[in-house]
């Protein structure tokens, strides 16, 4: 099964590394839906589109909501959305997913040494 590739901004990637962010939120659509985001699917989280800063893991829990404001409180807290970009539309359908480390430590990601130079 091919890993789900999730590029994120540098400041978002740093939150995953620090362990303060564990859930990713994306606008629901052709690229981000139940067919592409599902529990146990491998994930590659990347600082942008570069090949040096990457984390690997798998999808844990998945949430679907009509908007961010209707997302479950726990998912919202783990997503650490306190400073979402101003241009983000908070009133569109979203899919949120937890990123879990291969070591089975709940709610965290691990660095993949094979992906780091």
N, C-alpha and C positions, 0 to 999 in steps of 0.2 A: 504494500500500500504506500502510495506516494505521500510524503509529508506535506502538511499544510504550511505554506510559506507566508509568514506574517511580518512584513516590514513595518517598523515603527520609528518615530523620531528618536533622536539621541536621548533626550530628556526622559522619554517614556521607557526606553531600553534600560537606562540607569535605574529606574524605579523597580524594574523586574530584578535586576542584579542585586539591588539593596533589599529586596523582599517586601517592599511596601505596596507593590502592585502585583496582583495575581490573576486578574480577570481583564480580558480585552473586550472592548465594545466596538462593533462595526455596524454600519447601516445595512439593514437587511436587503438582499437583492440577489442577482444571479451569481455573484462571487461569494457572498456570505449568506448561507442558508443551511437548513438541516441536511441537505445533500452533500455539502462541503465541510460542514463543521459538526462533528459528532464525537461522542465519548470514545476514548482510546485511539483516536486518529493521531499519528505522529505529527509533531509540530516543529518547525524551525522558526524561531523568533530572531529577526535580524535588525541590527542597527542600520536603518536605511536599506539600500540595496547592495552594500559592500559585502565582501566575502570574509572579512576578518572577525567581526564582532557578532557572534551568533550563539544562541542558546538552543538546546534541543529538549524536547519533552513530549507530552501528549495532551490531548484535550481531556479535561475532567468533566465537570458539570457544564451543561449548556442551558442558557435561558433565552427565551424569545419574549419580546414585549412590544407593545404598540408604540412606546416612546421610552426615553430614558427615565422620565418621571414615574412611569409605571413599572419599572424594573424592581425586582425583589431587593429589599434593603441590604441583605448580605452581599449580593452580587455588586451592588452599587458601591458599597464600602470597599470591597476587595478590588474594584476597578480603579479606585483612587482618581476620581474625576473632578477633583476640586478646582482644577485650572484647565479645563478642556478649552481647545481653541475657540475663539470668539465666533468663528464662522460655522461652527458645528450646529446643525439643526437638531434641537432637542425634541422635536415633535414628529419624528419619522420612526417607522418600525425599525427595531434593532435586534441584533443577535449578540449575546454576550457569552463568552466561554472562558472557563478556568484553565490555566496552564499548569500542568503537573510534571514534576521531574521524573526521569526514568528510574531513579532509585526508589520510587514509590513514596517519597516524602510528600505528604499532602500539601497542596497549594504552594509549591515552589518549583522553580526551574533550576537546572544544573547546566554548567558550562560544558560544552562538548569539546574536549581537547583536540579531537580530530578536526574540528572546524576552526580552531584558532591557530594563527601562524606564530 
